[in-house]
Amino acid sequence: MRTQVWYNPDLVSAYYMIPALIGMILQFLTVILTATAIVRERERGTIEQLIVTPIRSWELVVGKLAPYVMIAFVDTVEILFAGVLIFNVPINGSLALLLLLSALFLITTLGLGLLISTLANTQQEAILTSFFFQLPSIFLSGFFFPLAAMPLVLQWASYAIPLRYFLIIVRAIVLKGVGAEALWPEIIALSIFAVVIMGSAALRFRKRLD
């Protein structure tokens, strides 16, 4: 028997790691910035000034999250360009599909940051709480270690990590060139996470504002 490696026959580690960096950077950036930005408003007392203005709570949430969405998309494009120009990582799939599913993942991470902001009272507490969620994602999402090589208990635990599904998506699009029809399980899972996390965060944030 002779083993044949598909999609990365030369076993170039950059082809495997660079696409995954998109998910890692998006999660770290949006979660920490969202959580600390809103807590900073509360520490300075400016959140009360925003509450008394004639805007709805959802408009306040959108206004706070919109800049980080733009920053995240800029970082995504930068990582892709750096991967192609510096590490010669091939992009075999649809860039539009990748950006669309990145937006779906961003809803989850922004909701997580918003949820942390309702739990923390200081910026230091928000950062520590975010690391409490972030560190398991590094080891259980398949970023460093293949999911199939993990113990069965950790494999089951990884299903609760949204980053797991996005890493499968981004690697499949960039390396394999697959379309959405092959990624429906991951897309559905991310959609469920996005609705549950963002919905819970928005409700709790609104309740805290009230």
ChimeraX commands (.cxc) that place a marker at each C-alpha (Angstrom):
marker #1 position 0.00,0.00,0.00 radius 0.5
marker #1 position 1.16,3.52,-0.77 radius 0.5
marker #1 position -0.29,6.54,1.04 radius 0.5
marker #1 position -1.30,9.46,-1.15 radius 0.5
marker #1 position -1.95,12.90,0.35 radius 0.5
marker #1 position -4.66,14.91,-1.36 radius 0.5
marker #1 position -4.80,18.74,-1.64 radius 0.5
marker #1 position -1.40,19.20,0.02 radius 0.5
marker #1 position 0.83,16.45,-1.42 radius 0.5
marker #1 position 4.07,18.20,-0.43 radius 0.5
marker #1 position 2.90,18.49,3.20 radius 0.5
marker #1 position 3.60,22.23,3.34 radius 0.5
marker #1 position 2.61,23.32,6.83 radius 0.5
marker #1 position 1.80,26.88,5.69 radius 0.5
marker #1 position -1.00,25.54,3.47 radius 0.5
marker #1 position -2.62,24.06,6.57 radius 0.5
marker #1 position -1.91,26.82,9.09 radius 0.5
marker #1 position -2.41,30.05,7.14 radius 0.5
marker #1 position -6.13,29.51,6.40 radius 0.5
marker #1 position -6.68,28.55,10.04 radius 0.5
marker #1 position -5.10,31.83,11.14 radius 0.5
marker #1 position -8.09,33.61,9.62 radius 0.5
marker #1 position -10.40,31.97,12.13 radius 0.5
marker #1 position -8.04,32.46,15.06 radius 0.5
marker #1 position -7.43,36.16,14.38 radius 0.5
marker #1 position -11.10,36.85,13.70 radius 0.5
marker #1 position -12.10,35.25,16.99 radius 0.5
marker #1 position -9.41,36.86,19.15 radius 0.5
marker #1 position -9.86,40.27,17.58 radius 0.5
marker #1 position -13.64,40.52,17.70 radius 0.5
marker #1 position -14.16,38.90,21.11 radius 0.5
marker #1 position -11.56,40.95,22.99 radius 0.5
marker #1 position -12.25,44.27,21.26 radius 0.5
marker #1 position -16.02,43.96,21.61 radius 0.5
marker #1 position -15.91,42.96,25.26 radius 0.5
marker #1 position -13.38,45.59,26.35 radius 0.5
marker #1 position -14.92,48.43,24.30 radius 0.5
marker #1 position -18.34,48.13,25.91 radius 0.5
marker #1 position -16.90,47.60,29.40 radius 0.5
marker #1 position -14.70,50.67,28.86 radius 0.5
marker #1 position -17.84,52.72,28.18 radius 0.5
marker #1 position -19.31,51.47,31.45 radius 0.5
marker #1 position -16.11,52.23,33.40 radius 0.5
marker #1 position -15.99,55.81,32.10 radius 0.5
marker #1 position -19.68,56.36,32.73 radius 0.5
marker #1 position -20.42,57.19,29.10 radius 0.5
marker #1 position -22.74,54.20,28.67 radius 0.5
marker #1 position -25.35,56.06,30.74 radius 0.5
marker #1 position -25.12,59.00,28.35 radius 0.5
marker #1 position -25.79,56.65,25.45 radius 0.5
marker #1 position -28.77,55.13,27.24 radius 0.5
marker #1 position -30.55,58.47,27.66 radius 0.5
marker #1 position -30.16,59.32,23.98 radius 0.5
marker #1 position -33.18,58.63,21.74 radius 0.5
marker #1 position -31.77,55.43,20.23 radius 0.5
marker #1 position -32.97,51.89,20.63 radius 0.5
marker #1 position -30.87,49.24,22.34 radius 0.5
marker #1 position -30.36,47.30,19.11 radius 0.5
marker #1 position -29.15,50.47,17.38 radius 0.5
marker #1 position -26.62,50.94,20.17 radius 0.5
marker #1 position -25.43,47.35,19.76 radius 0.5
marker #1 position -25.11,47.67,15.98 radius 0.5
marker #1 position -23.25,50.95,16.31 radius 0.5
marker #1 position -20.76,49.43,18.75 radius 0.5
marker #1 position -20.18,46.27,16.71 radius 0.5
marker #1 position -20.03,47.70,13.17 radius 0.5
marker #1 position -16.43,49.02,13.38 radius 0.5
marker #1 position -15.11,45.65,14.51 radius 0.5
marker #1 position -16.87,43.92,11.62 radius 0.5
marker #1 position -15.03,46.21,9.19 radius 0.5
marker #1 position -11.71,45.64,10.95 radius 0.5
marker #1 position -12.23,41.88,10.90 radius 0.5
marker #1 position -12.94,41.81,7.17 radius 0.5
marker #1 position -9.87,43.93,6.45 radius 0.5
marker #1 position -7.75,41.52,8.50 radius 0.5
marker #1 position -9.25,38.56,6.63 radius 0.5
marker #1 position -8.26,40.02,3.27 radius 0.5
marker #1 position -4.79,40.89,4.59 radius 0.5
marker #1 position -4.20,37.32,5.78 radius 0.5
marker #1 position -5.30,35.91,2.43 radius 0.5
marker #1 position -3.03,38.27,0.49 radius 0.5
marker #1 position -0.09,37.59,2.81 radius 0.5
marker #1 position -0.64,33.85,2.49 radius 0.5
marker #1 position -0.68,34.04,-1.29 radius 0.5
marker #1 position 2.18,36.50,-1.76 radius 0.5
marker #1 position 4.54,35.33,0.99 radius 0.5
marker #1 position 3.74,31.65,1.53 radius 0.5
marker #1 position 2.26,30.84,-1.92 radius 0.5
marker #1 position -0.89,29.38,-0.39 radius 0.5
marker #1 position -3.31,28.52,-3.22 radius 0.5
marker #1 position -6.90,29.75,-2.98 radius 0.5
marker #1 position -8.81,27.09,-4.88 radius 0.5
marker #1 position -12.34,28.00,-3.80 radius 0.5
marker #1 position -14.68,30.97,-3.98 radius 0.5
marker #1 position -13.43,34.06,-2.17 radius 0.5
marker #1 position -16.99,35.43,-2.02 radius 0.5
marker #1 position -18.21,32.25,-0.29 radius 0.5
marker #1 position -15.33,32.48,2.18 radius 0.5
marker #1 position -16.18,36.09,3.07 radius 0.5
marker #1 position -19.88,35.25,3.38 radius 0.5
marker #1 position -19.22,32.39,5.80 radius 0.5
marker #1 position -16.69,34.55,7.64 radius 0.5
marker #1 position -19.54,37.00,8.28 radius 0.5
marker #1 position -21.58,34.14,9.73 radius 0.5
marker #1 position -18.70,33.25,12.02 radius 0.5
marker #1 position -18.32,36.91,12.99 radius 0.5
marker #1 position -21.89,36.99,14.27 radius 0.5
marker #1 position -20.92,34.23,16.69 radius 0.5
marker #1 position -17.70,35.84,17.90 radius 0.5
marker #1 position -19.22,39.31,18.21 radius 0.5
marker #1 position -22.09,37.81,20.21 radius 0.5
marker #1 position -19.56,36.10,22.46 radius 0.5
marker #1 position -17.75,39.39,23.05 radius 0.5
marker #1 position -21.04,41.12,23.76 radius 0.5
marker #1 position -22.00,38.38,26.20 radius 0.5
marker #1 position -18.67,38.73,28.01 radius 0.5
marker #1 position -19.23,42.48,28.28 radius 0.5
marker #1 position -22.44,41.82,30.23 radius 0.5
marker #1 position -20.59,39.55,32.65 radius 0.5
marker #1 position -17.50,41.70,33.30 radius 0.5
marker #1 position -17.34,44.97,35.23 radius 0.5
marker #1 position -13.78,46.00,34.32 radius 0.5
marker #1 position -11.59,45.71,31.24 radius 0.5
marker #1 position -9.17,43.39,33.03 radius 0.5
marker #1 position -12.04,41.11,33.98 radius 0.5
marker #1 position -13.31,41.16,30.40 radius 0.5
marker #1 position -9.90,40.16,29.03 radius 0.5
marker #1 position -9.50,37.32,31.54 radius 0.5
marker #1 position -13.01,36.08,30.83 radius 0.5
marker #1 position -12.36,36.16,27.09 radius 0.5
marker #1 position -9.23,34.05,27.53 radius 0.5
marker #1 position -11.32,31.57,29.50 radius 0.5
marker #1 position -13.32,31.02,26.31 radius 0.5
marker #1 position -10.47,31.51,23.84 radius 0.5
marker #1 position -7.85,29.10,25.13 radius 0.5
marker #1 position -9.99,25.92,24.80 radius 0.5
marker #1 position -10.75,27.00,21.23 radius 0.5
marker #1 position -7.08,26.86,20.31 radius 0.5
marker #1 position -6.62,23.23,21.31 radius 0.5
marker #1 position -10.09,21.79,20.64 radius 0.5
marker #1 position -10.83,23.37,17.26 radius 0.5
marker #1 position -8.26,21.47,15.23 radius 0.5
marker #1 position -5.96,24.46,14.84 radius 0.5
marker #1 position -2.85,22.67,16.10 radius 0.5
marker #1 position -3.91,19.03,16.17 radius 0.5
marker #1 position -6.16,17.12,13.75 radius 0.5
marker #1 position -9.54,16.38,15.27 radius 0.5
marker #1 position -9.28,12.70,14.35 radius 0.5
marker #1 position -6.08,12.37,16.41 radius 0.5
marker #1 position -7.70,13.64,19.61 radius 0.5
marker #1 position -9.10,11.38,22.34 radius 0.5
marker #1 position -12.77,10.63,21.89 radius 0.5
marker #1 position -13.77,12.76,24.88 radius 0.5
marker #1 position -12.03,15.82,23.43 radius 0.5
marker #1 position -13.56,15.14,20.03 radius 0.5
marker #1 position -17.02,15.31,21.58 radius 0.5
marker #1 position -16.08,18.46,23.49 radius 0.5
marker #1 position -14.92,20.11,20.27 radius 0.5
marker #1 position -18.48,20.10,18.94 radius 0.5
marker #1 position -19.21,22.93,21.39 radius 0.5
marker #1 position -16.47,25.11,19.85 radius 0.5
marker #1 position -17.70,27.34,16.98 radius 0.5
marker #1 position -14.13,27.77,15.71 radius 0.5
marker #1 position -14.02,24.04,14.92 radius 0.5
marker #1 position -16.65,24.43,12.21 radius 0.5
marker #1 position -15.13,27.57,10.73 radius 0.5
marker #1 position -11.69,25.98,10.43 radius 0.5
marker #1 position -13.22,23.09,8.52 radius 0.5
marker #1 position -14.94,25.60,6.24 radius 0.5
marker #1 position -11.95,27.82,5.56 radius 0.5
marker #1 position -9.57,24.93,4.92 radius 0.5
marker #1 position -12.07,23.21,2.66 radius 0.5
marker #1 position -12.63,26.35,0.57 radius 0.5
marker #1 position -8.99,27.44,0.35 radius 0.5
marker #1 position -7.31,24.04,-0.11 radius 0.5
marker #1 position -10.00,21.82,-1.62 radius 0.5
marker #1 position -11.99,24.40,-3.54 radius 0.5
marker #1 position -15.33,22.97,-2.41 radius 0.5
marker #1 position -18.63,24.82,-2.55 radius 0.5
marker #1 position -21.40,25.37,-0.06 radius 0.5
marker #1 position -23.07,22.08,-0.97 radius 0.5
marker #1 position -20.26,20.16,0.74 radius 0.5
marker #1 position -20.25,22.34,3.86 radius 0.5
marker #1 position -23.90,22.26,4.92 radius 0.5
marker #1 position -23.29,20.50,8.27 radius 0.5
marker #1 position -20.76,23.15,9.31 radius 0.5
marker #1 position -22.89,26.03,7.96 radius 0.5
marker #1 position -25.95,24.82,9.88 radius 0.5
marker #1 position -23.91,24.38,13.07 radius 0.5
marker #1 position -22.44,27.90,12.79 radius 0.5
marker #1 position -25.91,29.32,12.10 radius 0.5
marker #1 position -27.25,27.72,15.27 radius 0.5
marker #1 position -24.33,29.07,17.29 radius 0.5
marker #1 position -24.80,32.54,15.77 radius 0.5
marker #1 position -28.52,32.70,16.58 radius 0.5
marker #1 position -28.18,31.31,20.11 radius 0.5
marker #1 position -25.10,33.28,21.19 radius 0.5
marker #1 position -26.00,36.61,19.58 radius 0.5
marker #1 position -29.62,36.30,20.72 radius 0.5
marker #1 position -28.62,35.55,24.31 radius 0.5
marker #1 position -26.03,38.34,24.33 radius 0.5
marker #1 position -28.44,40.90,22.89 radius 0.5
marker #1 position -31.16,40.02,25.41 radius 0.5
marker #1 position -28.77,40.15,28.35 radius 0.5
marker #1 position -27.20,43.38,27.11 radius 0.5
marker #1 position -30.63,44.97,26.72 radius 0.5
marker #1 position -31.66,43.80,30.18 radius 0.5
marker #1 position -28.51,45.28,31.70 radius 0.5
marker #1 position -29.13,48.57,29.92 radius 0.5
marker #1 position -32.64,48.64,31.38 radius 0.5
marker link #1:1,2 radius 0.2
marker link #1:2,3 radius 0.2
marker link #1:3,4 radius 0.2
marker link #1:4,5 radius 0.2
marker link #1:5,6 radius 0.2
marker link #1:6,7 radius 0.2
marker link #1:7,8 radius 0.2
marker link #1:8,9 radius 0.2
marker link #1:9,10 radius 0.2
marker link #1:10,11 radius 0.2
marker link #1:11,12 radius 0.2
marker link #1:12,13 radius 0.2
marker link #1:13,14 radius 0.2
marker link #1:14,15 radius 0.2
marker link #1:15,16 radius 0.2
marker link #1:16,17 radius 0.2
marker link #1:17,18 radius 0.2
marker link #1:18,19 radius 0.2
marker link #1:19,20 radius 0.2
marker link #1:20,21 radius 0.2
marker link #1:21,22 radius 0.2
marker link #1:22,23 radius 0.2
marker link #1:23,24 radius 0.2
marker link #1:24,25 radius 0.2
marker link #1:25,26 radius 0.2
marker link #1:26,27 radius 0.2
marker link #1:27,28 radius 0.2
marker link #1:28,29 radius 0.2
marker link #1:29,30 radius 0.2
marker link #1:30,31 radius 0.2
marker link #1:31,32 radius 0.2
marker link #1:32,33 radius 0.2
marker link #1:33,34 radius 0.2
marker link #1:34,35 radius 0.2
marker link #1:35,36 radius 0.2
marker link #1:36,37 radius 0.2
marker link #1:37,38 radius 0.2
marker link #1:38,39 radius 0.2
marker link #1:39,40 radius 0.2
marker link #1:40,41 radius 0.2
marker link #1:41,42 radius 0.2
marker link #1:42,43 radius 0.2
marker link #1:43,44 radius 0.2
marker link #1:44,45 radius 0.2
marker link #1:45,46 radius 0.2
marker link #1:46,47 radius 0.2
marker link #1:47,48 radius 0.2
marker link #1:48,49 radius 0.2
marker link #1:49,50 radius 0.2
marker link #1:50,51 radius 0.2
marker link #1:51,52 radius 0.2
marker link #1:52,53 radius 0.2
marker link #1:53,54 radius 0.2
marker link #1:54,55 radius 0.2
marker link #1:55,56 radius 0.2
marker link #1:56,57 radius 0.2
marker link #1:57,58 radius 0.2
marker link #1:58,59 radius 0.2
marker link #1:59,60 radius 0.2
marker link #1:60,61 radius 0.2
marker link #1:61,62 radius 0.2
marker link #1:62,63 radius 0.2
marker link #1:63,64 radius 0.2
marker link #1:64,65 radius 0.2
marker link #1:65,66 radius 0.2
marker link #1:66,67 radius 0.2
marker link #1:67,68 radius 0.2
marker link #1:68,69 radius 0.2
marker link #1:69,70 radius 0.2
marker link #1:70,71 radius 0.2
marker link #1:71,72 radius 0.2
marker link #1:72,73 radius 0.2
marker link #1:73,74 radius 0.2
marker link #1:74,75 radius 0.2
marker link #1:75,76 radius 0.2
marker link #1:76,77 radius 0.2
marker link #1:77,78 radius 0.2
marker link #1:78,79 radius 0.2
marker link #1:79,80 radius 0.2
marker link #1:80,81 radius 0.2
marker link #1:81,82 radius 0.2
marker link #1:82,83 radius 0.2
marker link #1:83,84 radius 0.2
marker link #1:84,85 radius 0.2
marker link #1:85,86 radius 0.2
marker link #1:86,87 radius 0.2
marker link #1:87,88 radius 0.2
marker link #1:88,89 radius 0.2
marker link #1:89,90 radius 0.2
marker link #1:90,91 radius 0.2
marker link #1:91,92 radius 0.2
marker link #1:92,93 radius 0.2
marker link #1:93,94 radius 0.2
marker link #1:94,95 radius 0.2
marker link #1:95,96 radius 0.2
marker link #1:96,97 radius 0.2
marker link #1:97,98 radius 0.2
marker link #1:98,99 radius 0.2
marker link #1:99,100 radius 0.2
marker link #1:100,101 radius 0.2
marker link #1:101,102 radius 0.2
marker link #1:102,103 radius 0.2
marker link #1:103,104 radius 0.2
marker link #1:104,105 radius 0.2
marker link #1:105,106 radius 0.2
marker link #1:106,107 radius 0.2
marker link #1:107,108 radius 0.2
marker link #1:108,109 radius 0.2
marker link #1:109,110 radius 0.2
marker link #1:110,111 radius 0.2
marker link #1:111,112 radius 0.2
marker link #1:112,113 radius 0.2
marker link #1:113,114 radius 0.2
marker link #1:114,115 radius 0.2
marker link #1:115,116 radius 0.2
marker link #1:116,117 radius 0.2
marker link #1:117,118 radius 0.2
marker link #1:118,119 radius 0.2
marker link #1:119,120 radius 0.2
marker link #1:120,121 radius 0.2
marker link #1:121,122 radius 0.2
marker link #1:122,123 radius 0.2
marker link #1:123,124 radius 0.2
marker link #1:124,125 radius 0.2
marker link #1:125,126 radius 0.2
marker link #1:126,127 radius 0.2
marker link #1:127,128 radius 0.2
marker link #1:128,129 radius 0.2
marker link #1:129,130 radius 0.2
marker link #1:130,131 radius 0.2
marker link #1:131,132 radius 0.2
marker link #1:132,133 radius 0.2
marker link #1:133,134 radius 0.2
marker link #1:134,135 radius 0.2
marker link #1:135,136 radius 0.2
marker link #1:136,137 radius 0.2
marker link #1:137,138 radius 0.2
marker link #1:138,139 radius 0.2
marker link #1:139,140 radius 0.2
marker link #1:140,141 radius 0.2
marker link #1:141,142 radius 0.2
marker link #1:142,143 radius 0.2
marker link #1:143,144 radius 0.2
marker link #1:144,145 radius 0.2
marker link #1:145,146 radius 0.2
marker link #1:146,147 radius 0.2
marker link #1:147,148 radius 0.2
marker link #1:148,149 radius 0.2
marker link #1:149,150 radius 0.2
marker link #1:150,151 radius 0.2
marker link #1:151,152 radius 0.2
marker link #1:152,153 radius 0.2
marker link #1:153,154 radius 0.2
marker link #1:154,155 radius 0.2
marker link #1:155,156 radius 0.2
marker link #1:156,157 radius 0.2
marker link #1:157,158 radius 0.2
marker link #1:158,159 radius 0.2
marker link #1:159,160 radius 0.2
marker link #1:160,161 radius 0.2
marker link #1:161,162 radius 0.2
marker link #1:162,163 radius 0.2
marker link #1:163,164 radius 0.2
marker link #1:164,165 radius 0.2
marker link #1:165,166 radius 0.2
marker link #1:166,167 radius 0.2
marker link #1:167,168 radius 0.2
marker link #1:168,169 radius 0.2
marker link #1:169,170 radius 0.2
marker link #1:170,171 radius 0.2
marker link #1:171,172 radius 0.2
marker link #1:172,173 radius 0.2
marker link #1:173,174 radius 0.2
marker link #1:174,175 radius 0.2
marker link #1:175,176 radius 0.2
marker link #1:176,177 radius 0.2
marker link #1:177,178 radius 0.2
marker link #1:178,179 radius 0.2
marker link #1:179,180 radius 0.2
marker link #1:180,181 radius 0.2
marker link #1:181,182 radius 0.2
marker link #1:182,183 radius 0.2
marker link #1:183,184 radius 0.2
marker link #1:184,185 radius 0.2
marker link #1:185,186 radius 0.2
marker link #1:186,187 radius 0.2
marker link #1:187,188 radius 0.2
marker link #1:188,189 radius 0.2
marker link #1:189,190 radius 0.2
marker link #1:190,191 radius 0.2
marker link #1:191,192 radius 0.2
marker link #1:192,193 radius 0.2
marker link #1:193,194 radius 0.2
marker link #1:194,195 radius 0.2
marker link #1:195,196 radius 0.2
marker link #1:196,197 radius 0.2
marker link #1:197,198 radius 0.2
marker link #1:198,199 radius 0.2
marker link #1:199,200 radius 0.2
marker link #1:200,201 radius 0.2
marker link #1:201,202 radius 0.2
marker link #1:202,203 radius 0.2
marker link #1:203,204 radius 0.2
marker link #1:204,205 radius 0.2
marker link #1:205,206 radius 0.2
marker link #1:206,207 radius 0.2
marker link #1:207,208 radius 0.2
marker link #1:208,209 radius 0.2
marker link #1:209,210 radius 0.2
view
